[in-house]
Amino acid sequence: MENRSKGFGIGHMIVRIVVSAVVLAIVAFLTPGFTISGIWPLLLAAIVIGVIDYLIEKITGFDASPFGRGIIGFIVSAAIIYFTGYIVSGFSISIGSAIIAAVIIGVINIILPGRAVL
């Protein structure tokens, strides 16, 4: 029997983007200095963060989730969130807010099973 958990199908990608967008919306609501101006910047930011995370993991073998690799994973996650603000118009975040967002996302990653969140 084929192991589908290692595959990266279109359905998995869509679910991951939607879950990431919902988490980003919640984090933006809870974090001062973090704003997203609409649904399209929210979806684009979720895609950009997912692509950057995927590339970092494939190139370095390093899991960039906030609590995936201790303090280094936390710093990389905050940096990804912060630099997304430069890539996506309508996504605004300060460095301090990116750090707070990484903490909140890390807590959500601990609560939700699997690797569906950012």
ZAMI-755128 format. One line per field, with one value per atom (N, C-alpha, C): residue number from 1; residue in one letter; chain; x, z, y. Coordinates in nm, 3 decimals, padded with zeros to 5 digits. Example, Ala and Ser with C-alpha at 12.3 -4.5 7.8 and 13.67 -1.06 7.14 Angstrom:
// residues 2
nr <- c(1,1,1,2,2,2)
rest <- c(A,A,A,S,S,S)
kette <- c(A,A,A,A,A,A)
east <- c(01.319,01.230,01.320,01.285,01.367,01.290)
up <- c(00.780,00.780,00.780,00.708,00.714,00.787)
north <- c(-00.569,-00.450,-00.330,-00.225,-00.106,00.003)
// end
This chain:
// residues 118
nr <- c(1,1,1,2,2,2,3,3,3,4,4,4,5,5,5,6,6,6,7,7,7,8,8,8,9,9,9,10,10,10,11,11,11,12,12,12,13,13,13,14,14,14,15,15,15,16,16,16,17,17,17,18,18,18,19,19,19,20,20,20,21,21,21,22,22,22,23,23,23,24,24,24,25,25,25,26,26,26,27,27,27,28,28,28,29,29,29,30,30,30,31,31,31,32,32,32,33,33,33,34,34,34,35,35,35,36,36,36,37,37,37,38,38,38,39,39,39,40,40,40,41,41,41,42,42,42,43,43,43,44,44,44,45,45,45,46,46,46,47,47,47,48,48,48,49,49,49,50,50,50,51,51,51,52,52,52,53,53,53,54,54,54,55,55,55,56,56,56,57,57,57,58,58,58,59,59,59,60,60,60,61,61,61,62,62,62,63,63,63,64,64,64,65,65,65,66,66,66,67,67,67,68,68,68,69,69,69,70,70,70,71,71,71,72,72,72,73,73,73,74,74,74,75,75,75,76,76,76,77,77,77,78,78,78,79,79,79,80,80,80,81,81,81,82,82,82,83,83,83,84,84,84,85,85,85,86,86,86,87,87,87,88,88,88,89,89,89,90,90,90,91,91,91,92,92,92,93,93,93,94,94,94,95,95,95,96,96,96,97,97,97,98,98,98,99,99,99,100,100,100,101,101,101,102,102,102,103,103,103,104,104,104,105,105,105,106,106,106,107,107,107,108,108,108,109,109,109,110,110,110,111,111,111,112,112,112,113,113,113,114,114,114,115,115,115,116,116,116,117,117,117,118,118,118)
rest <- c(M,M,M,E,E,E,N,N,N,R,R,R,S,S,S,K,K,K,G,G,G,F,F,F,G,G,G,I,I,I,G,G,G,H,H,H,M,M,M,I,I,I,V,V,V,R,R,R,I,I,I,V,V,V,V,V,V,S,S,S,A,A,A,V,V,V,V,V,V,L,L,L,A,A,A,I,I,I,V,V,V,A,A,A,F,F,F,L,L,L,T,T,T,P,P,P,G,G,G,F,F,F,T,T,T,I,I,I,S,S,S,G,G,G,I,I,I,W,W,W,P,P,P,L,L,L,L,L,L,L,L,L,A,A,A,A,A,A,I,I,I,V,V,V,I,I,I,G,G,G,V,V,V,I,I,I,D,D,D,Y,Y,Y,L,L,L,I,I,I,E,E,E,K,K,K,I,I,I,T,T,T,G,G,G,F,F,F,D,D,D,A,A,A,S,S,S,P,P,P,F,F,F,G,G,G,R,R,R,G,G,G,I,I,I,I,I,I,G,G,G,F,F,F,I,I,I,V,V,V,S,S,S,A,A,A,A,A,A,I,I,I,I,I,I,Y,Y,Y,F,F,F,T,T,T,G,G,G,Y,Y,Y,I,I,I,V,V,V,S,S,S,G,G,G,F,F,F,S,S,S,I,I,I,S,S,S,I,I,I,G,G,G,S,S,S,A,A,A,I,I,I,I,I,I,A,A,A,A,A,A,V,V,V,I,I,I,I,I,I,G,G,G,V,V,V,I,I,I,N,N,N,I,I,I,I,I,I,L,L,L,P,P,P,G,G,G,R,R,R,A,A,A,V,V,V,L,L,L)
kette <- c(A,A,A,A,A,A,A,A,A,A,A,A,A,A,A,A,A,A,A,A,A,A,A,A,A,A,A,A,A,A,A,A,A,A,A,A,A,A,A,A,A,A,A,A,A,A,A,A,A,A,A,A,A,A,A,A,A,A,A,A,A,A,A,A,A,A,A,A,A,A,A,A,A,A,A,A,A,A,A,A,A,A,A,A,A,A,A,A,A,A,A,A,A,A,A,A,A,A,A,A,A,A,A,A,A,A,A,A,A,A,A,A,A,A,A,A,A,A,A,A,A,A,A,A,A,A,A,A,A,A,A,A,A,A,A,A,A,A,A,A,A,A,A,A,A,A,A,A,A,A,A,A,A,A,A,A,A,A,A,A,A,A,A,A,A,A,A,A,A,A,A,A,A,A,A,A,A,A,A,A,A,A,A,A,A,A,A,A,A,A,A,A,A,A,A,A,A,A,A,A,A,A,A,A,A,A,A,A,A,A,A,A,A,A,A,A,A,A,A,A,A,A,A,A,A,A,A,A,A,A,A,A,A,A,A,A,A,A,A,A,A,A,A,A,A,A,A,A,A,A,A,A,A,A,A,A,A,A,A,A,A,A,A,A,A,A,A,A,A,A,A,A,A,A,A,A,A,A,A,A,A,A,A,A,A,A,A,A,A,A,A,A,A,A,A,A,A,A,A,A,A,A,A,A,A,A,A,A,A,A,A,A,A,A,A,A,A,A,A,A,A,A,A,A,A,A,A,A,A,A,A,A,A,A,A,A,A,A,A,A,A,A,A,A,A,A,A,A,A,A,A,A,A,A)
east <- c(00.084,00.000,00.089,00.053,00.128,00.108,00.215,00.208,00.182,00.061,00.025,00.062,00.101,00.133,00.258,00.346,00.467,00.445,00.334,00.304,00.252,00.261,00.215,00.119,-00.006,-00.106,-00.173,-00.250,-00.318,-00.419,-00.487,-00.583,-00.514,-00.401,-00.323,-00.276,-00.232,-00.184,-00.296,-00.414,-00.527,-00.567,-00.575,-00.609,-00.505,-00.379,-00.272,-00.278,-00.308,-00.319,-00.437,-00.552,-00.671,-00.646,-00.590,-00.562,-00.460,-00.358,-00.257,-00.319,-00.410,-00.477,-00.563,-00.634,-00.716,-00.627,-00.518,-00.425,-00.366,-00.326,-00.273,-00.376,-00.500,-00.606,-00.623,-00.622,-00.634,-00.515,-00.396,-00.274,-00.273,-00.314,-00.318,-00.417,-00.528,-00.628,-00.572,-00.495,-00.444,-00.315,-00.246,-00.114,-00.117,-00.081,-00.073,00.043,00.021,00.125,00.128,00.027,00.018,-00.117,-00.116,-00.241,-00.239,-00.355,-00.375,-00.498,-00.485,-00.590,-00.705,-00.704,-00.815,-00.790,-00.885,-00.877,-00.764,-00.744,-00.640,-00.500,-00.468,-00.336,-00.319,-00.428,-00.424,-00.389,-00.458,-00.430,-00.292,-00.253,-00.120,-00.011,-00.031,00.067,00.079,-00.034,-00.031,00.047,00.029,00.102,00.251,00.285,00.425,00.496,00.432,00.493,00.511,00.411,00.422,00.534,00.548,00.653,00.792,00.808,00.937,00.973,00.876,00.898,00.938,00.868,00.896,01.038,01.075,01.207,01.318,01.298,01.399,01.415,01.302,01.309,01.375,01.346,01.403,01.552,01.590,01.730,01.819,01.772,01.857,01.822,01.703,01.657,01.612,01.594,01.563,01.415,01.350,01.208,01.195,01.131,01.123,00.999,00.938,00.823,00.873,00.791,00.839,00.902,00.846,00.906,00.962,00.981,01.032,01.177,01.257,01.400,01.449,01.367,01.410,01.417,01.514,01.525,01.555,01.631,01.663,01.537,01.455,01.329,01.237,01.237,01.156,01.202,01.332,01.388,01.362,01.382,01.357,01.209,01.121,00.977,00.940,00.992,00.965,01.019,01.136,01.195,01.111,01.061,00.975,00.850,00.788,00.667,00.698,00.810,00.848,00.876,00.953,00.989,00.872,00.770,00.649,00.585,00.601,00.549,00.612,00.735,00.801,00.757,00.708,00.671,00.524,00.437,00.292,00.239,00.181,00.117,-00.010,-00.032,-00.150,-00.123,00.000,00.042,00.149,00.116,00.207,00.236,00.365,00.403,00.537,00.548,00.676,00.756,00.884,00.968,00.920,00.881,00.829,00.701,00.615,00.491,00.519,00.622,00.659,00.704,00.773,00.817,00.696,00.604,00.482,00.400,00.390,00.316,00.378,00.511,00.579,00.546,00.538,00.501,00.358,00.265,00.126,00.112,00.180,00.174,00.236,00.344,00.405,00.311,00.237,00.139,00.028,-00.019,-00.123,-00.070,00.058,00.119,00.124,00.144,00.148,00.008,-00.093,-00.231,-00.288,-00.267,-00.321,-00.226,-00.276,-00.189,-00.149,-00.038,00.005,00.080,00.103,00.180,00.095,-00.026,-00.118,-00.098,-00.042,-00.029,00.108,00.114,00.236,00.356)
up <- c(00.000,00.000,00.000,-00.078,-00.095,00.024,00.070,00.182,00.126,00.141,00.087,00.178,00.301,00.394,00.351,00.274,00.229,00.100,00.030,-00.093,-00.066,-00.167,-00.152,-00.266,-00.249,-00.352,-00.348,-00.450,-00.461,-00.348,-00.308,-00.198,-00.067,-00.041,00.079,00.076,-00.040,-00.053,-00.028,-00.081,-00.061,00.086,00.150,00.292,00.373,00.342,00.416,00.399,00.278,00.253,00.330,00.326,00.396,00.547,00.603,00.746,00.783,00.701,00.725,00.721,00.627,00.616,00.739,00.787,00.907,01.027,01.041,01.152,01.141,01.021,01.003,01.040,01.003,01.037,01.188,01.255,01.402,01.465,01.418,01.473,01.449,01.329,01.300,01.391,01.421,01.511,01.653,01.697,01.834,01.855,01.747,01.758,01.719,01.813,01.777,01.679,01.583,01.484,01.369,01.357,01.250,01.184,01.058,00.987,00.850,00.813,00.680,00.624,00.506,00.457,00.382,00.369,00.298,00.277,00.211,00.189,00.093,-00.013,-00.111,-00.054,00.018,00.083,00.185,00.252,00.349,00.280,00.172,00.098,00.036,-00.021,-00.081,00.024,00.141,00.250,00.295,00.305,00.343,00.240,00.113,00.007,00.015,00.029,00.035,00.155,00.271,00.390,00.370,00.313,00.286,00.189,00.083,-00.017,00.045,00.119,00.183,00.282,00.362,00.458,00.386,00.278,00.200,00.141,00.084,00.024,00.129,00.243,00.350,00.394,00.409,00.453,00.349,00.221,00.115,00.094,00.103,00.079,00.197,00.317,00.435,00.515,00.495,00.577,00.714,00.731,00.860,00.868,00.973,00.995,01.052,00.978,01.018,01.099,01.161,01.246,01.376,01.439,01.555,01.666,01.696,01.802,01.746,01.613,01.548,01.578,01.594,01.621,01.729,01.828,01.939,01.899,01.953,01.931,01.785,01.717,01.576,01.490,01.512,01.438,01.466,01.590,01.629,01.555,01.551,01.484,01.334,01.275,01.130,01.099,01.183,01.162,01.171,01.271,01.285,01.165,01.115,00.999,00.873,00.854,00.740,00.744,00.861,00.875,00.849,00.904,00.887,00.741,00.673,00.534,00.438,00.478,00.397,00.381,00.481,00.473,00.360,00.321,00.210,00.074,00.075,-00.050,-00.085,00.017,-00.005,00.029,-00.070,-00.048,00.032,00.134,00.219,00.342,00.360,00.475,00.546,00.662,00.733,00.872,00.906,01.036,01.079,01.206,01.261,01.309,01.336,01.381,01.516,01.605,01.735,01.720,01.629,01.604,01.539,01.456,01.394,01.501,01.602,01.712,01.791,01.822,01.893,01.808,01.678,01.588,01.585,01.584,01.584,01.711,01.824,01.949,01.940,01.893,01.883,01.786,01.672,01.573,01.631,01.706,01.771,01.867,01.945,02.038,01.960,01.852,01.770,01.709,01.665,01.611,01.715,01.840,01.947,01.971,01.965,01.993,01.879,01.754,01.639,01.597,01.579,01.539,01.393,01.359,01.221,01.179,01.049,00.997,00.902,00.944,00.860,00.874,00.985,01.013,00.973,00.919,00.881,00.906)
north <- c(-00.118,00.000,00.125,00.220,00.344,00.437,00.499,00.594,00.734,00.783,00.913,01.029,01.002,01.111,01.186,01.122,01.190,01.268,01.241,01.311,01.450,01.533,01.671,01.699,01.653,01.669,01.805,01.834,01.963,01.982,01.876,01.885,01.922,01.859,01.889,02.033,02.080,02.216,02.317,02.292,02.384,02.388,02.273,02.269,02.344,02.324,02.391,02.543,02.590,02.733,02.792,02.723,02.773,02.776,02.670,02.667,02.775,02.791,02.895,03.034,03.056,03.186,03.213,03.112,03.130,03.161,03.088,03.113,03.253,03.295,03.430,03.536,03.515,03.611,03.620,03.508,03.508,03.577,03.545,03.605,03.756,03.799,03.943,04.014,03.948,04.006,04.020,03.921,03.919,03.999,04.032,04.093,04.240,04.329,04.471,04.494,04.582,04.610,04.513,04.428,04.329,04.346,04.393,04.415,04.347,04.298,04.241,04.311,04.371,04.461,04.395,04.264,04.199,04.052,03.988,03.843,03.805,03.885,03.850,03.863,03.972,03.975,03.862,03.825,03.716,03.584,03.553,03.429,03.430,03.544,03.555,03.539,03.599,03.586,03.441,03.370,03.228,03.147,03.179,03.109,03.142,03.270,03.312,03.248,03.251,03.192,03.042,02.977,02.833,02.800,02.879,02.855,02.879,02.987,03.015,02.904,02.863,02.754,02.626,02.595,02.475,02.480,02.596,02.610,02.598,02.661,02.651,02.506,02.437,02.299,02.209,02.230,02.146,02.177,02.303,02.341,02.305,02.334,02.315,02.191,02.135,02.024,02.069,02.199,02.261,02.292,02.243,02.271,02.412,02.502,02.643,02.674,02.574,02.604,02.667,02.752,02.828,02.744,02.628,02.547,02.417,02.412,02.291,02.263,02.366,02.350,02.445,02.465,02.551,02.697,02.767,02.911,02.945,02.861,02.887,02.878,02.777,02.765,02.881,02.926,03.041,03.167,03.191,03.309,03.303,03.187,03.171,03.195,03.142,03.162,03.309,03.380,03.523,03.600,03.561,03.627,03.605,03.484,03.454,03.541,03.549,03.631,03.778,03.825,03.966,03.999,03.915,03.944,03.927,03.855,03.845,03.982,04.068,04.205,04.285,04.251,04.319,04.263,04.141,04.075,04.098,04.096,04.102,04.241,04.306,04.436,04.415,04.495,04.481,04.396,04.351,04.271,04.352,04.404,04.494,04.439,04.430,04.377,04.435,04.468,04.515,04.394,04.414,04.303,04.250,04.339,04.295,04.214,04.259,04.186,04.051,04.043,03.915,03.815,03.865,03.778,03.729,03.820,03.781,03.682,03.710,03.622,03.482,03.475,03.344,03.266,03.336,03.269,03.215,03.297,03.254,03.138,03.146,03.038,02.911,02.925,02.809,02.741,02.820,02.763,02.692,02.753,02.689,02.560,02.559,02.437,02.326,02.362,02.261,02.205,02.292,02.250,02.166,02.209,02.137,02.026,01.906,01.795,01.806,01.747,01.743,01.866,01.876,01.986,02.069,02.100,02.176,02.326,02.369,02.511,02.560,02.681,02.750,02.672)
// end
